[in-house]
Amino acid sequence: MATYVAPVPQITAHDAKRESKGWTSWITTTDHKKIGIMYMVTTFVFFCLGGVEALMLRLQLGAPNNTLVTPEIYNQLFTMHGTTMVFLFVVPMMAGLANYFVPLMIGARDMAFPRLNALSYWLLLAGGLVFYSSVFWNPPEAGWVSFIPLANSTYSPSGGEDAWIYLIHLTGLSSILGAINFYTTIANMRARGMSWGRLPLFIWTILTYSVLLIFALPVIAAAVTMLLTERHFGTHFFDPTEGGSPILWQHLFWFFGHPEVYIMVLPGFGVISEVLPVFARKPIFGYKAIAASTVAIAFLGFLTWAHHMFTAPIPEAILVFVMLSSYLIAVPTGVKILNWIATLWRGTVEFKTPLLFCAGAIAIFLIGGISGIFLATFPIDWQVNETYFVVAHLHFVLLGGAVLPIFAAIYYWFPKITGRMLSESLGRLSFGLIFLGVLTTFLIQHVIGLDGMPRRVYEYNDVGHLALYNAISTVGSFILAAGVIVTIVNFARSLKVGVVAGADPWGANTLEWFTPSPPPVNNFDVVPLVRSAEPMKDIRREIERRSTSGRSAGAATVPTGATQVGV
Amino acid sequence: MGHLLHPTFAFFTPLSGGSPNADHIDSLYKITLYIALVIFVAVEGGLMYALIKFRKRKGAVAAQIRGNTRLEMGWTVAAAVILVALAVLTFAKLGSIQNPPSSSPGGDELTGDSVAYASSERKLPPNGKSLNINVIGRQYIWQFVYPGADEPDGLGAPYSYEEMVVPTNTTVTLDIASADVVHSWWIPELGGKFQAVPGYHNYTWFKISKPGIYRGQCAILCGRGHARMIATVRAVPPAQFDEWLTNQKREITEANAAAKEARAKLNSQTGAGQVENP
């Protein structure tokens, strides 16, 4: 009787397509990592443009009664600077980081809607190009908040204002599509075992960022559409002689504009909450409190917009309400800061560059948070609003809450993205210069404001110590710029000669470090089972246990070993 | 350039010293500053201490602590208590900042037509009497219209540009409006700033005891000339003010009459010298 021999299972290996690296692979890609890189590179270029604009502003103000630029160019410069930093750098840079790391951190193989994701990027680029093309004609000059009636066709007849409107529309659409994509991805594509209570805190902030964008952006989209029809089609939404109201613009703009602040800083907080535990070798202190405070800040952020309008003719009841709601938002924000300090407490803090940037970010953000209390108190706001005090405040908030965390994120994740480490010594130098530059530039601006110098003025008289204070601030801005340049040099150098990073150079906690650096196209061959908020810690522990208990050494290598761990 | 801005400077506090509302804002600011400094030193100090004390050392092992509910509740409540205290302080100070006092003895004898009507936004002194000046912002100059119109519609009222002359020891209420874009009225030593918005009225007040010149400038971007949209308030003794106002009114009347005459002359011309639409 012939015995039946089961056929040996075979895998027929066809040629696997080599990953394409040409420029067409970039413009046709739907891979979240390539899109993420394009986001980050594009927004970093805009950051440099915005920075150059800032340096020109500071050069003009470096001496009293300076005539380096005309009032027209000065107004164009600060309008471009503010708009660029908000709409073309911080918000889309966060989207870039999220693009790259949301799928990796939650154990997904891509975003939920990869083609929509590509569309988000190309809309962002289109918005940036439309806006910057105005440089060749007439850039907008009504400020990044486009004061109305100043921004209507009577007082700003040039097309620059329209370029600004299209920028808001295009980047807004980009952000809304991105936000829907992030939300869907996080809600549906998490690894097995990653319950809401095990979601990395950076992912919590991106989830909140997405919800904020979805609620806030339609309001600004409506407002700029109204401005567009006002400028070109004869509507009168903001014209008091026809029954409209300029205050309506302020309400609509700030109803978007204040949540926008949290859209910018919450992902930064997320980065801090990821980086500190890794370099303190300690779990985050109060995971639930940090996640909950993120959501609380987002909710309260929608109730405080009128604190940007304390000097406008609005009823006193609103002033009081908004003062109290703005105070209230200080509580969850303070909770976060104290939780971060408690995370460092009794840890073993390693002073690597990402940790330095995070510690600097907390120190700087705290100054902005405290000056925010002065601005929330409306009688004090009446004195300091619209002066350099506010300029100082907003820069401390955004540099501490968004920009320094972005640098921390770059230093932390560069090894994952490129496979190479950034130089530590250049990183430290860059941090030192940036930190010193921020303090030198902006601390003194509180005093400039208290001495009565309004913002958005292209010249000032040589009275009191204004000349000295402004000169200090200008010097500081160049120190800050030098710090940024050191980081750019570091990128260029490390791409070629950086130390090869390996999968998990920091001994980190989250799933992106489970993949090789850079990760392959579809991220994970096997998605590990998540059993805590720090899955990589579990995996490392398991590997250690198995390798010391004498199992085969092969099981100890990531990711083959870990696939067994995960299942 | 002359000293166009401020005669006195303070490093850590807003300018004050011209009017009680500015002084009360200054004292509210100082109380807030003291509380803020304590928080600043405590939190930055805690951060520095944690970074230095717990830096990585040989043999040190990080404590695996995931939280402490009692501690976290404690600092949440502490933060809330500090903010409640700040809110109470602000409300305690608010009246003296917002509500104008009556003029002091030695102030201007205000006549009937300078009395404005109070409303929930426009606050008036207890005796209901103030010198009410309409402040009108326009690109790029401030206009000040005084009481004393010839006609009920306000025509013929004395006015001035850029420099507002006011009597000392007299409560001055301002009715702030705009003729074109949004501006912001601000003389730091005389209190906070208030937007001049087309279609709206905004109100504030000041009362100056020391004669002198108080300088400020438009505080909201209003176009290319924004930086040069300056304003000065010159406080003079009441008698001198009355004289100035009478003089101002006379000069305006005379200038109007001269202009009328010139127009009539142009209109009557015929032939080569005739001007179309004079």
Interface residues (C-beta under 8 A of the other chain):
Chain A: P64 N65 P71 E72 N75 E141 A142 G143 F147 I148 P149 L150 Y155 P240 T241 G244 S245 P246 I247 A280 R281 K282 P283 I284 F285 G286 Y287 K288 A289 T311 A312 P313 P315 E316 M323 L324 Y327 L328 A330 V331 G334 V335 I337 L338 N339 I341 A342 L344 W345 R346 G347 T348 V349 E350 F351 A359 I362 A363 L366 I367 I370 I373 F374 T377 F378 P379 I380 D381 W382 Q383 V384 N385 E386 T387 V447 L450 D451 G452 M453 P454 R456 V457 Y458 E459 Y460 N461 D462 V463 G464 H465 L466
Chain B: M1 G2 H3 L4 L5 H6 F9 A10 F11 F12 T13 P14 L15 A22 H24 I25 L28 Y29 T32 L33 A36 I39 F40 V43 E44 G46 L47 A50 L51 F54 R55 K56 R57 A60 V61 A62 A63 Q64 I65 R66 G67 N68 L71 E72 W75 T76 A79 A80 L83 L86 A87 T90 K93 L94 I97 Q98 S120 E121 Q139 D180 V181 V182 S184 W186 P188 G191 G192 K193 F194 Q195 V197 P198 G199 Y200 H201 N202 G216 Q217 C218 A219 I220 L221 C222 G223 R224 G225 H226 A227
